[in-house]
Amino acid sequence: MAVRDLALIADAFERAILRAAEVILEGRTRGRGRKPKAIEEQCRLFLVGWRSGSAVASFEVGPRNQLFSEVAEPALGAVIDGLAQIQDEGASLDRIPRASRAAMVELARLRPLFDRAIERLEIVGSDDIQRRAVVDQQSAVIIAEAVRRVPQPERLVVTGRLDRLDGHEGLAGTLWDRDGRVWTCTFPPALEAELPALWRRRVEVVGMGIAAGPDARGKLEVETIRPVEGPLEERGRRFWKAPSLDQLAIEQGVGPIGTIEELLSVWGEERLESDPFQELMAERARRRLEARAARD
Amino acid sequence: MDDLLLDTSVVSFLLPFKIRPEQKLYAPHLAGRRLILSFQSVAELWLLARKNAWGNCREEKLRMFLRKFLVVPADDGLAEAWAEVTATSARLGKRLETADAWIVATAFHYELPLVTHDRDQLILQELGGRVITELP
């Protein structure tokens, strides 16, 4: 077996496990804040054995710690299960779980191996992962063809509500568009100062990305962002971030009065039939009585 | 600039009924000030208009009259202040009715002196606020 083929296999599987791990972590609260570096280390493959003949390579994935059972083990399981489903059931890529599907994108690189006298790759888990899968010419073609159909990044304009901002792993945010689809937005540092004011607001973002599907998040590398709000949203935003009295006074065009004649002059010759003060106090007394009765 | 929050009771002295002595008593307090109303006072004034079937012409004058005041709407901070004054009043053994509490909370939240002719709102003083009144 050529060394470059062994390197290709190891590299493709290592990346596949990492991709599956990333998808698995997206769906969890715990572990979401893990540093990418720690996840990457955990998903690294180590060549720990080699037997000649049918070329049996043994790999270990990451160190055996808490992250192993949380991340590496389920990710490796997703890789093997995805391959098994394609091999045994001829399942197409869109019918296997998302973590497995993400892994297959990396394994599509194995396709040329089968043109170089390699007939099949057999992946056998050990210890806690008692599962096996086979990649052969047929399944490699299925994977490669399906991956070829994976959408390529394009220029997109998306309008939605910027709902979550995360500065832990680069500047990222979650946007919900009007059709209920979810987008993961990555922002350049130049937009960092603008983002807090746009949080929980309806915004239009423009950038390169892959469109969201009914069961898959969209991804967008944001280039520009701007608020787009209707009157109702503007009021809703003002509830949470109220203007000062001075700002309100400017908006309402109100200043100090000179004398109360300025107020009284509005009424002209109007004369009310009943005393408004007495009516007001009677109304308040009625309300207070009702409130007291309700309490008692 | 001196801001004053006017309770509806004091504003009612500025409505076109026969001149009440209280109008003259409060006039010096209001002159030269920016006069502020809670949204609750606006609602109470509209209730007076609707219950007495003022009609379009008089209602239009009410609108013009209200435009002379700075009206404070409800927001997150005011809602918290409402809860604070309501809960503190209860601890002091004095119940503030829901609508009254919005006006007291507005004075409390914005640290505005409250000009009132309603004894129930004097509780603002016990909450650390300032009240201006000509009540006997």
Contacts between the chains, C-beta under 8 A, distances in Angstrom:
chain1	res1	chain2	res2	distance
A	238	B	73	7.8
A	238	B	75	6.7
A	239	B	74	7.3
A	239	B	75	5.1
A	239	B	76	5.8
A	240	B	75	7.5
A	240	B	76	5.2
A	241	B	76	8.0
A	242	B	73	7.8
A	242	B	75	3.6
A	242	B	76	6.9
A	242	B	77	6.1
A	242	B	78	7.5
A	245	B	3	6.5
A	245	B	36	7.2
A	245	B	70	6.7
A	245	B	72	7.3
A	245	B	110	6.2
A	248	B	70	6.0
A	248	B	71	7.9
A	248	B	72	6.9
A	249	B	34	6.7
A	249	B	70	5.2
A	252	B	67	7.6
A	252	B	70	5.9
A	252	B	71	6.7
A	253	B	67	7.8
A	254	B	34	6.8
A	254	B	67	7.6
A	254	B	68	7.1
A	254	B	69	6.6
A	254	B	70	4.4
A	255	B	34	6.4
A	256	B	1	6.5
A	256	B	2	7.7
A	256	B	32	5.7
A	256	B	33	5.5
A	256	B	34	4.5
A	256	B	35	7.8
A	257	B	30	6.8
A	257	B	31	7.1
A	257	B	32	7.3
A	257	B	33	6.9
A	257	B	34	7.8
A	257	B	35	6.2
A	257	B	68	6.7
A	258	B	31	6.8
A	258	B	32	6.8
A	259	B	27	7.2
A	259	B	31	5.0
A	260	B	14	6.4
A	260	B	23	7.4
A	260	B	26	7.9
A	260	B	27	4.8
A	260	B	30	5.5
A	260	B	31	6.8
A	262	B	68	6.7
A	263	B	14	5.2
A	263	B	35	8.0
A	263	B	65	6.6
A	263	B	68	5.4
A	264	B	14	6.3
A	264	B	16	7.7
A	266	B	61	5.7
A	266	B	64	4.9
A	266	B	65	4.6
A	266	B	68	7.1
A	267	B	15	7.5
A	267	B	16	3.9
A	267	B	61	5.9
A	267	B	65	7.1
A	268	B	61	7.3
A	270	B	16	4.2
A	270	B	58	6.0
A	270	B	61	6.2
A	271	B	16	5.5
A	271	B	17	7.1
A	271	B	18	7.7
A	272	B	15	6.2
A	272	B	16	5.6
A	272	B	17	4.6
A	272	B	52	7.4
A	273	B	52	7.3
A	274	B	17	7.5
A	274	B	52	6.8
A	275	B	17	5.4
A	275	B	18	8.0
A	275	B	20	7.6
A	276	B	12	4.2
A	276	B	15	4.4
A	276	B	17	5.8
A	276	B	48	5.5
A	277	B	9	6.5
A	277	B	12	4.3
A	277	B	13	6.2
A	277	B	17	7.8
A	277	B	20	6.7
A	277	B	22	7.5
A	277	B	117	7.4
A	279	B	12	7.9
A	279	B	48	5.9
A	279	B	51	7.5
A	279	B	52	7.7
A	280	B	8	5.8
A	280	B	9	6.2
A	280	B	12	5.0
A	280	B	44	6.3
A	280	B	48	6.6
A	281	B	9	7.0
A	281	B	118	7.1
A	283	B	44	7.4
A	283	B	47	6.8
A	284	B	97	7.4
A	284	B	99	7.6
A	284	B	100	7.2
A	284	B	118	6.9
A	284	B	120	7.5
A	287	B	97	5.6
A	287	B	99	6.3
A	288	B	97	4.8
A	288	B	100	7.7
A	288	B	120	7.1
A	291	B	95	7.2
A	291	B	97	4.8
A	291	B	98	6.9
A	292	B	95	7.0
A	295	B	95	7.1
